[in-house]
Each structure stands twice: as structure tokens, then as C-alpha cells.
């Protein structure tokens, strides 16, 4: 059997490329046996699908906790985004959408970097043309209720990670990295 170990050393990891794999190589160089150390949590991409026009996005986390209703999602996206990422925990409901083209367009216009939804979106073909990152678990054509506002800026957990307001999220096609502080990328 021939040894396939490369004789040329590999280049050092480069977090400046800003991909989640590159960030993991720099900030979490351990293997899967050492998950959860160094203040970095990782969610695999198979939990989410990409819907927005930006596939790679990052920013400070702000959160909404709601179930099948989205008044606080709208209220958050009406604010100046300042490059932040809105993380919406909709309890993984697949009975309605928490985000549609109007809210995604508002997010893009107000300077949000991205939106991560533990639930569904609608108007996905239109959202794909917008300059905002959107990850969600799926689509549903029915809009949500307005009966319950939900909670704003509370810790939410899904996809094996916790999102705390003020933490930072880095997202692309490989997955989502959540860090307790802004990473140098």
C-alpha cells in the first residue's frame, strides 16, 4: 500500500475567507470529539435550507421567540439592521410561514445581514433575489397568525446550538457557527 500523506505542508487556516469551514479551522481546530469548547458552537447545514440572495452572511445576533405568529419579526426588521442577524425560533412549526417577501425586502432595505428561521418562509422565489441571507427549515404558503407577539431578545436554542442576543453568527452553505464574541475574520 502506498503512503498518501502529502509531503508538502498544508497552508495554515485562513479565517479571513469568512467561510464557516475556515472559521472552524481557526477557532475550533479540534475534531468532533471536542465539540463545544472555545465558545464556538456549530450547526450543520442539513437543518437549514438557503432562501436569501446572500448565501454567506454574518453579524451580531438579536432574537425573536414566537410560535406560528410573527408581529415581533416584523417589528425587529423595521429597525435599522446595522449588519445584524435576526434569529427567529418558531418552534420548528411547518404549519405556516414566519417570513415572506415583504419582510425580507424590509430586512434588506434596513441593512440586516441575514435571518435564520427555525420555521418556514414563503415567497421563496422572490426572497432568493434579495440582498439578504435567509436560512429556514422549509417553505409554506400560508402566512402566520398575529395573535401573540412572542418574546424579543431572549436566548433560543435549536439545531443543536444556542443563540444569545449579543453573540455573533456566521452562516454559509456549510452551516452556522455561533460565537460568544465577534471573531477576527
N, C-alpha and C positions, 0 to 999 in steps of 0.2 A: 504494500500500500504506500502511495506517495504522500509525503507530508504536504498539506495545503496551506500551512501557516505562511502568511505573507512575509517576505524578507524586508520589504520597505515599510518603515513605520507609518502608521496612520496619522493624518493630521489631527491636531488637538480639536476637541469640540468647539463649536463656534456659535454661541447663543445669539450673536448679532443677526443671524439669519432669521431669527424670531419664530421659527417653526417649533411646534411642541416637542418634536423629537430632539431637536438641537437644544432646547431649553432643558429637557430631561437629561441629556448627556452632560450638561454643565452643572445643573443644580441637583440632580438626582442620579449620579453615575452608578449607584448600586443597582443590583438586579431586582427582580420582582420579590425576592425573599426579604428585602429590606424596605418594603413599601411603608410610607408614612413618616419617614424621618426627614429632617431638614426643613420642615414647614411647607412642604410641597405635596399636594395631593393630585392624583391623576385619574381622569375618567376616560375610558376607551371610546372611540368614535362610534362603535356599533350601537350605543344607546341613542345617539342623536343622528338626525339627517340634516344636511345643509340646505337651507332655502334662500338665504340672502344673496345679494350680488357680491358681497365680500366673503371669501372663504376663510381668510385669516384675519382675526381681529383680537384686540386685547384692550384691557382697561380696568379701572377701579370698579369694584362690584357695588351695586345697590340692588336691593331685593324687594320682591312682592310675593307674599304667600296668599294664594286665593284658590278657590275650587269652583270651576265652571262659571266664573264671573270675572270681569276684567276692569271695573272702574279705576282701580289703583294702577293698573298697567297704563291706561290712558293718561292718568294724572302724572305718572312718572315721566312718560315720554313727551308730555307737554313742556317739561322743564328743559333748560339747556343741558345737553348731554355731557359736554366737556370731555368727550372721548371715553365716557364710562360705558360699562356693560350692565344692562338690566337682566337680572336673573329672576325668572318667574317660576315659582313652584306651584303648578296647578294640580298636584297630586296624581300626575300621570293619567288624567282623565282623557279618554278617547271619545267622549260624547259630544264635544263641541270645540270650537277654536277660541283661543285666548288672544290671538293676534291676527290681524288681517292687513290688507294693503294700505288702508288709511293710517293705521297706527305705525306700520313700518315706514311709510312715507314721512310721517311726522318725526319718527326717530332719526331718519336720515337728514331731514331738514334741520333738526335741532342739535345735530352734532353727536349723536350716540354712535359708539363704535360697533356695538352689537347687542343682541338679545338672545338669551338662552331660555327656552321654554320647556319645562317638564310638563308637557301637554301638547296640544295641537295648534296649528296655524291654518289659515285659509288664504285664498287668493295667491297661492304659491307661485304661479307663473309670473304674476306681476311683481311679487316680492323679489324674485330672482333677478330682476332688472334694477333693483335699488341699491344704492351705495351704503349698505349697512349689512353687517353679519347677522344671520338668523340661524339658530340651531333649535330644533324641536324634535319631538319623538314621532310626529306624523302630521297628517292633514285631516281636516274635517270641514265640510262646507257650512255647517251650522254655526251661527255666532253664539257667544256666551250670554248668560244672564247678567243682569245688573243689580241683583237683589242684595248682594253682600259685598261690601268694599274689600274685605280681606285685611291683611296686615302689611305694613311697609317697614323696610329696613330691619328685618329680623333674620336670624340665621336660618337657612333652609338646607336640607340635605336630600340628595338624590344622586343616582348614577354612581354611588359609592363614595361621594365626596360631599363636604360641607362648604357652603358659600356664606361667608360672613360679610356684612357690609364693611367696606373699607379694605377688604382683601383685594387681590388682583387676579384676573383670569386671563389666560392666553388660550386661544382656540384656533384650530385649523382642521383639515380633513383627517388628521391622525387622532385627534381627541381634544380634551380640555385639561389644562393644567391650572390648578388653583394654588396661589401662594399667599402666605400671610402678609407679605410685604411686596413692594414693587421690585421686580428683578431687573438687573442690569442686562438689557438686551439691545 
